[in-house]
Amino acid sequence: MILRELSEAYGVSGNEDDVRSIVRDAVRDHVDTVEIDALGNLLTVKRGTGDDPMRVMVSAHMDEIGLMVVDHDDKGMLKVQAVGGIDARLLPGALLAVGPERIPGVIGIKPIHLTESGEMEKVSKVEDLVIDIGAKGKSEAEEAAPLGTYATFATRYRELGPTVTGKAFDDRAGCAVLVELLRGEPFEFDLHGVFTVQEEVGLRGARVAAYAVDPECAFALEGTISDDIPKEKDGSPTTELGKGPAITLMDRSFIADRRLVRLLTDTADELGIPHQFKQPGVGGTDAGVIHLARDGVPCATVSVPSRYIHSPVAMLNLEDFENTVRLVRESLRRLTRETLE
């Protein structure tokens, strides 16, 4: 399954090369054109079977959160800064892969035996943590991991019955959905499948790609928050595992086009595809900049719910993944110009 290969690939924002290579190899025989733009986005076109040259963009971002080496200390430790939204509470003790050679590293922490009263309640800032790669000193550390070296979680993909665990399901899950769409039969219109860069640091790749494609409508595919776990306070979860793809009505980056939302929900209801609505106001996706391109683009976002995103290990339900592929594919089959009228 390509989700495994994508999850285990390394691609911190600005360093998406490995992910892009996997995607390109997976879709090149199923699309009509493949292009890499100046920023690193992978843009594909799957020509339609009809006479209408309608341009529909479907996007998913290739990058993941991570760390970048910004200094070295005399003991050979790597000082780092966050690339994207990393929760510093999750870092102490985390196993990392550092640089293109995937050097094993760990973010160390003072042993509990030496921890003083009150320290247990404190969370160290990312800038106050270091990666230990076993270097003997500063010069060895500098040679092994020069300034600008990336590091990410060293997590393997695993199957746990109906669920799977791995890293970077935000947004390798979306990338895997888009790969499946491009491998399938063509639609009536031209499908522009775009795998974007640098979403986690400001939706940068999508801004450039949307301007270039100039779509008449667009769908962003994501791996989104599932917080259906015990909480300190009662409240509706953002999404829940096992209840199908999540359709966004509104988040911090955009308000979904109601016509496209109706298309998605009508398709789901007609075909009996389980689906849910993401609780509004949370997070943001590439749709946040795509809908502002040129003179405006009607957009919708469909996501695969995933527990523990932006952490060393995420979890998703495989039926949710398959139903996301099915919902988006069947909705695209029903999409016409009249949908947007």
C-alpha positions in Angstrom: 0.0 0.0 0.0 1.5 3.4 -1.0 0.4 4.9 2.3 3.1 2.9 4.0 5.8 4.1 1.6 4.7 7.7 1.9 4.4 7.6 5.7 7.9 6.2 6.1 9.5 8.7 3.6 11.2 11.8 5.0 10.0 15.2 3.9 10.1 18.0 6.3 8.9 21.3 4.8 11.4 22.5 2.2 12.9 19.0 1.8 10.1 17.1 0.1 12.4 15.4 -2.5 11.9 11.8 -1.4 8.1 12.1 -1.1 8.0 13.8 -4.5 10.0 10.9 -6.1 7.6 8.3 -4.7 4.6 10.1 -5.9 6.0 10.8 -9.3 6.9 7.1 -9.8 3.4 6.1 -8.6 1.4 8.3 -11.0 3.6 9.0 -14.1 2.1 6.2 -16.1 -1.5 7.3 -15.2 -1.4 11.0 -16.1 -0.7 12.9 -19.3 1.7 15.5 -17.9 4.1 15.7 -14.9 5.9 18.9 -14.0 7.9 20.2 -11.1 7.7 23.9 -10.5 10.3 26.3 -9.2 9.1 25.8 -5.6 9.1 22.0 -5.8 5.3 21.4 -6.2 4.5 18.3 -8.3 1.8 19.2 -10.9 0.1 16.5 -12.9 -2.7 16.7 -15.4 -5.0 13.8 -16.2 -6.9 14.8 -19.4 -10.7 14.4 -19.4 -12.8 12.4 -21.7 -15.2 15.2 -22.5 -15.1 18.2 -24.8 -15.4 20.8 -21.9 -11.9 22.0 -20.9 -13.0 22.6 -17.3 -10.0 22.7 -14.9 -10.5 21.0 -11.5 -7.6 21.0 -9.0 -7.2 18.4 -6.3 -4.3 19.0 -3.9 -2.5 17.3 -1.1 0.7 18.5 0.6 3.8 16.4 0.7 5.6 18.0 3.6 5.6 17.1 7.3 6.7 18.8 10.5 10.2 18.4 11.8 13.3 20.0 13.1 16.3 21.9 11.6 19.8 22.0 13.1 20.8 25.6 13.9 23.9 25.1 16.1 26.2 22.6 17.7 27.5 22.7 21.3 31.0 21.6 22.5 29.7 18.2 23.6 28.5 17.4 20.1 24.8 18.0 20.7 22.6 19.4 17.9 20.6 22.5 18.7 17.4 22.8 16.7 14.4 24.9 15.8 11.0 23.6 14.9 9.9 23.5 11.2 6.1 23.7 11.4 3.8 23.2 14.4 5.6 20.8 16.9 4.3 20.2 20.4 7.4 20.4 22.6 5.8 18.2 25.2 6.2 15.2 22.8 9.9 15.6 22.1 11.9 14.4 25.1 12.9 10.8 24.5 11.8 10.9 20.9 13.8 8.9 18.4 14.8 10.9 15.3 16.3 10.4 11.9 18.8 13.1 11.1 20.0 14.2 7.7 20.0 12.4 4.4 21.9 9.5 6.0 19.1 9.0 8.5 21.6 9.2 11.4 19.8 7.9 14.6 19.3 10.6 17.2 17.4 11.0 20.4 16.2 14.1 22.3 17.5 13.4 25.8 16.1 14.5 29.1 17.4 14.6 32.6 16.9 11.3 34.4 13.9 11.2 36.8 16.3 10.4 39.6 17.9 13.9 39.2 14.7 15.8 38.5 13.9 18.3 41.2 10.5 19.1 42.6 8.6 21.3 40.2 10.6 20.4 37.1 8.2 17.6 36.1 5.5 20.2 35.5 7.7 22.3 33.2 7.8 21.9 29.4 11.1 22.8 27.8 10.9 25.0 24.6 12.1 23.4 21.4 15.0 25.8 21.3 16.2 24.5 24.7 16.3 20.9 23.6 19.1 19.1 21.8 19.5 16.0 19.6 22.1 13.5 20.7 23.6 11.6 17.8 26.5 10.2 19.8 29.1 12.7 18.4 32.3 13.0 20.4 32.5 16.7 20.1 31.5 19.8 18.2 33.6 19.2 15.0 32.2 15.6 14.7 28.7 16.9 15.1 29.2 19.6 12.5 30.5 17.1 10.0 27.7 14.7 10.5 24.9 17.2 10.7 25.8 20.7 9.3 23.7 23.7 9.8 20.4 23.4 8.0 20.2 19.6 8.4 16.7 18.3 8.8 15.5 15.8 11.4 12.2 14.0 11.7 10.6 11.2 13.7 12.0 7.7 13.0 8.6 6.0 13.0 7.8 2.8 11.1 4.3 2.1 9.6 2.4 -0.6 11.4 -1.0 -2.3 11.0 -3.2 -2.7 14.1 -6.2 -4.6 12.8 -8.6 -2.0 11.2 -6.2 0.8 12.1 -2.6 1.7 11.1 0.0 3.8 12.8 2.8 5.8 11.3 4.1 9.3 11.0 3.1 12.2 8.8 -0.5 11.1 8.0 -0.9 14.8 7.8 -0.7 14.8 4.9 0.6 11.6 3.5 -2.9 10.2 3.9 -4.1 13.0 1.5 -1.3 12.3 -0.9 -2.2 8.6 -0.9 -5.8 9.4 -1.7 -4.8 11.7 -4.6 -2.5 9.0 -6.0 -5.4 6.6 -6.0 -7.6 9.1 -7.8 -4.9 9.7 -10.5 -4.5 5.9 -11.0 -8.2 5.5 -11.7 -10.3 6.2 -14.8 -10.3 9.7 -16.2 -13.1 12.1 -15.5 -15.1 14.3 -18.0 -12.9 17.3 -17.2 -9.1 17.8 -16.9 -8.0 16.8 -13.4 -5.0 18.8 -12.1 -3.5 16.7 -9.3 -1.1 18.8 -7.4 1.2 17.6 -4.6 2.3 20.8 -2.8 5.3 21.8 -0.7 5.7 23.8 2.5 2.1 23.7 3.7 3.1 23.3 7.3 5.0 26.6 7.3 2.4 28.8 5.6 0.6 27.1 2.7 3.3 28.3 0.4 3.4 25.7 -2.3 -0.4 25.8 -2.8 -0.4 29.5 -3.3 2.0 29.2 -6.3 0.3 26.1 -7.7 -3.2 27.6 -7.6 -2.0 30.6 -9.5 -0.4 28.5 -12.2 -3.3 26.0 -12.6 -6.0 28.7 -12.4 -8.7 26.1 -11.6 -12.4 26.6 -11.8 -12.9 24.8 -8.5 -10.6 22.8 -6.2 -10.6 20.2 -3.5 -7.9 19.9 -0.8 -7.2 16.5 0.7 -5.9 16.3 4.2 -5.2 14.1 7.2 -7.0 15.9 10.0 -7.4 15.9 13.8 -9.3 13.1 15.4 -9.6 13.8 19.1 -12.1 11.1 20.0 -10.2 10.1 23.2 -11.1 10.7 26.8 -11.1 14.4 27.7 -11.0 16.4 30.8 -14.2 18.2 29.7 -17.1 16.9 27.7 -17.3 18.2 24.2 -17.8 17.1 20.6 -14.7 15.7 19.0 -13.3 17.4 16.0 -13.7 14.1 14.1 -13.9 10.4 15.1 -12.1 7.4 13.7 -14.3 4.9 11.9 -17.1 7.4 11.0 -15.8 8.1 7.5 -14.2 11.1 5.7 -14.5 14.5 7.3 -16.0 17.3 5.3 -15.0 20.8 6.3 -17.6 23.6 6.5 -15.2 26.2 7.9 -11.8 26.4 9.5 -9.3 29.1 10.3 -8.2 29.5 6.7 -11.4 29.4 4.6 -15.2 28.9 4.4 -16.0 25.9 2.2 -18.1 26.5 -0.9 -21.6 25.3 -0.1 -22.2 24.0 -3.7 -19.2 21.7 -3.4 -20.2 20.6 0.1 -23.6 19.8 -1.2 -22.1 17.7 -4.0 -20.0 15.8 -1.4 -22.9 15.2 1.0 -25.4 14.3 -1.7 -23.0 11.8 -3.2 -22.3 10.3 0.2 -26.0 10.0 1.0 -26.9 8.5 -2.4 -24.1 5.9 -2.2 -24.3 5.2 1.5 -20.7 6.4 2.1 -20.3 7.2 5.9 -19.1 10.7 6.4 -18.9 13.4 9.1 -18.4 17.1 9.4 -15.2 18.4 11.0 -16.0 20.7 13.9 -15.7 24.2 12.5 -13.0 26.7 13.3 -10.1 24.3 13.8 -6.9 24.2 11.8 -6.3 25.2 8.2 -5.5 23.6 4.8 -4.1 24.5 1.4 -7.7 25.5 0.5 -7.0 28.6 2.6 -4.8 30.1 -0.2 -6.2 28.2 -3.2 -9.6 29.9 -2.8 -7.9 33.3 -3.0 -6.0 32.7 -6.2 -6.5 35.1 -9.0 -10.2 36.1 -9.1 -11.3 33.4 -6.5 -11.7 29.6 -6.6 -14.6 27.6 -5.1 -13.0 25.1 -2.7 -13.8 22.2 -0.4 -11.7 20.1 1.9 -12.1 16.4 2.6 -10.0 14.8 5.2 -9.0 11.4 6.6 -9.4 11.5 10.4 -6.2 10.8 12.2 -5.4 10.6 15.9 -2.2 12.2 17.3 -1.3 14.2 14.2 1.9 16.3 14.5 3.3 13.7 16.9 5.8 10.9 16.5 3.0 8.3 15.9 -0.4 9.0 14.3 -3.3 6.5 13.8 -6.0 6.2 11.2 -8.7 3.8 10.2 -8.3 2.1 6.8 -12.0 2.1 6.1 -12.0 5.9 6.6 -9.1 6.0 4.1 -10.9 3.9 1.5 -14.2 5.8 2.0 -12.4 9.1 1.4 -11.0 7.8 -1.9 -14.5 6.6 -2.8 -16.3 9.8 -1.8 -13.9 12.1 -3.7 -13.9 9.9 -6.8 -17.7 9.6 -7.0 -18.2 13.3 -6.3 -15.8 14.2 -9.1 -17.7 11.9 -11.4 -20.8 14.0 -10.7 -19.1 17.3 -10.9 -20.2 19.6 -13.8 -20.2 23.3 -14.6 -23.8 23.2 -13.5 -22.7 22.2 -10.0 -21.2 25.7 -9.6 -24.2 27.6 -10.8 
